[in-house]
Amino acid sequence: MDKLIDGKAVAAQTRDTVAQAVSSLIIVPTLAVVLIGEDPASQVYVRNKIKFTEETGMRSVEHRLPATATQTEVLDIVKALNTDAEVDGILVQLPLPDHLDTNAVIAEIDPAKDVDGLTEVSAGRLVLGQPGLRPCTPTGSVILAKTALGDLTGKHCVILGRSILVGKPAALMFLEQNCTVTIAHSRTVDLPAVCRGADILVAAVGRPQMVQSDWVKPGACVIDIGINRVPSLKRPGKFRLVGDVDYKPARKVAGSITPVPGGVGPMTIACLLRNTVLAACDRRGLERPPVLDI
């Protein structure tokens, strides 16, 4: 049996489910995307988000500002979107230009429209176990793990990385799935041994190919969230993408594993679309479509 967890295929299934949910609603959810600057990667991400938003039957609104945009100009757009009754979700594409205060921009987003799940209110609801909008990448990681393993109850999940954006929310979301969760990091004593104890190993440290095959428990499910640009071995002057896991050797040991690219990445956009539908339902007093349950 192929050990590959195909993130592209699961993301396509998730988008189909989102489209099914949208077709059941009496309203058309709207996602507003704010892009500042000309970062090539951000432009690709935004283009794909807009494309998939419209393919699932939702409406997309785009706001573009130059890289020279001031903090006030960015905040004014976010404030306007907060008060726009037709907008259900607000996504400010990160990273922002260096002169802008990212935390201040995120803090300005109405939590009811926080489809990235990054505001303090969204984080607080996650910690308290209350309904809310969960961060997209951790959500995608949970879905991929469930695709590989089914019910996650009782599984030992090791999260390698403790970032606010991924590691910590991922730990809480796997807890919601009744996993026993360990958060490991650079100060963890005998880190390889801790990782070897995992039924589910989630790598989110941002260090290329840090996780070696002997860190992986035989038969474990490996979710590699890392996306790192490293020099190409075959094309001088070019770069290639690798994860936080040394993929080829680890695949021989793991029971299932996500590739990079093509693993968690596509799920992030799919889960953004899912959040947009959930936000639309919550703020309009509609029942959440059951097909969107995790």
C-alpha positions, 0 to 999 in steps of 0.5 A: 500500500502506498504510504503517501498521504496525497495532500492535493487529492485530500484538498480537492475532496475538501474543496468538493465538500465546501462546494457541497456546503455552499450549495446548501446555504441560502446565502453566498459566502464572501471572502475578502483578500488583502494583498500588500506588495509584489511578493511573488509567492504571495501573489501565487497564493492569493491567485489560487485562493481567489480561484478556488473560492470562486470554484466552490461557489463563493464570492471573492473580493480582492484589495491590492496595495503597493509595498509602500502602503502605510499602516493607516492605509492597511488598517483602514481597509481592514476596518472597512471590511469589518463593517461590510455586511456582505463580507464573511471572511477577511484574509490579510496575506502574510508576510507583510512588508517590513515597515508594517506592524503585522500584529496590529493588522491582525488585531484589527480583524473582526474575530467573526471574520478571522478565517485565518484563525490568528486573532487573540479571540480565535486563539482564546476560543481554541484554548477554551474549547469553544466553537470558533475559527481554527488556524488553517494549517493545523486544521489541514494537518488534523484532516490529513492524519485522520485520512491516514489513520481514521479515529485518532483517539488515544494516539500519541501525537508529538508536535515538533515545534512550538510556534504561535502560528502552527505548533501550539494550535496544532497541539490543541487541535490534536487534543480535541481529537482525543490524542495524547499530545507532547510538544517538543522543541530545540530544548527537549532532552533527547529529541530523537527519542521523544519523536520515536515515541509518536504514533503521529509525528507533526514536524513544524520547525522550519529546519530543512530535513531535520527529522531523520528516519531513525527519529520515526517510529516504524509505522508512524504517521508523519505530517511534515508542515515545513516548507524550506527553500534549499539549493538544487543538487542538480541545477546550480543556482536554482532552489528546490522545496524540502520539508522538515523531514528527510523524506525518502529515508523516513518514508521507508520507516513511516506507515504514512507520510506527507510529501513536500510540496503536495502535502499540507500546503494544499490543505491550507487553502482548502481549510481557508475556504472551509473557514469562510463557510463556517464564518458565514454561518456563524455570523448570520445565525445559520447552522453549520453544514454537518459535512464540514465537521472534522 
